[in-house]
Amino acid sequence: MSLKSTYKRLKQKWAVLRLRMAKALLDRSPDVRIAELNPHSITSMLFLRQDGKIGDYIVSSFAFREIKRINPNIRIGVICNHKNQAIFTNNPYIDALHVVKAKSTISYYMTARSLAKQYDIAIELSLVFRPRDLILLNGLKCSYNIGLAKADYKIFNLNINNMQQHYSEIYQQALALCGFHGINTAYNLPIHAESNIAIQSFLAKHHLSNYTVVNFFGASKARRFNNENICHILDKLTHTFPNHPFVLLTYPDVTPLLEEICNEYPTVFIYKNTNTIFDSIEIIRYAQTVITPDTAIIHIASGLNKDIIGLYHDHQQNLTNWHPRTKQAHLIFFKNNINEITPNQICTALQQVFDTATR
């Protein structure tokens, strides 16, 4: 066994031990102060989104809107971190944001202390539950804590057992546990005025319409194309579809690389001033098709009713929880690393999208 593998195993064992210790010290049943949960007995709800994931926001975005639709007097709070703070800031249905420092146990503890007993219900639906998350939940002292697959925790007095469903359905079920029914689960995608104006100007400048968005990067290393394969894929796409425009999604760290690559292809474009997820949302808003391995981008495209070519790790649980909520999706799978996907596979899928659109 390699040194790297040994270190990884020891790290995993230490994580399990730390969680057991935290559970022994902090896993206590809440002090229930609400006799019956319904939209009119609840005064406040808190969503724990401290993991920073934007995709989770997209699939649960309907929840904030629907809570306010049924009872506009309920105070909605969100605990987030700096990575996903911006997308929550522009949501008109959220009353308060509480920002924690990512991976900081002290920040989690101090935030919990400052919010203790201020919310009736905490909704914590992450699959990975760490000691710092338990510290946060314990300190909040909500009457009800809703969890996912947390039946072995006392602190979660409401639990969703079924993990074999899309995350939007999981959030719908969480609301149902609180008495909210007749929920519209359509995503609530933000419109950022400044980004919208900038992207429309970019599209007009390059005379772009009916274009395909291509994103080469997912959250993990295994879901990021290397430079060589980016060029191979663009070679194949531009050769197979010589008159079709492509717009690459980017972020500041990779923009110089993608900008240099784009210079080699007259039908490939990039909005080099991309700084936030709002810029990507607006690029997708006016696109025809989206190719991406990133589930946040997939859910944005799904919410905007776009044709999707999703590049997924061949993992059934991940697909069950995070598949596109649309019939307009073509999925390509890889086993270990996204660079296993060939340019031919992507071009074949895109041709199928075009063929379907012309029928």
Disulfide bonds with the S-S distance in Angstrom:
none
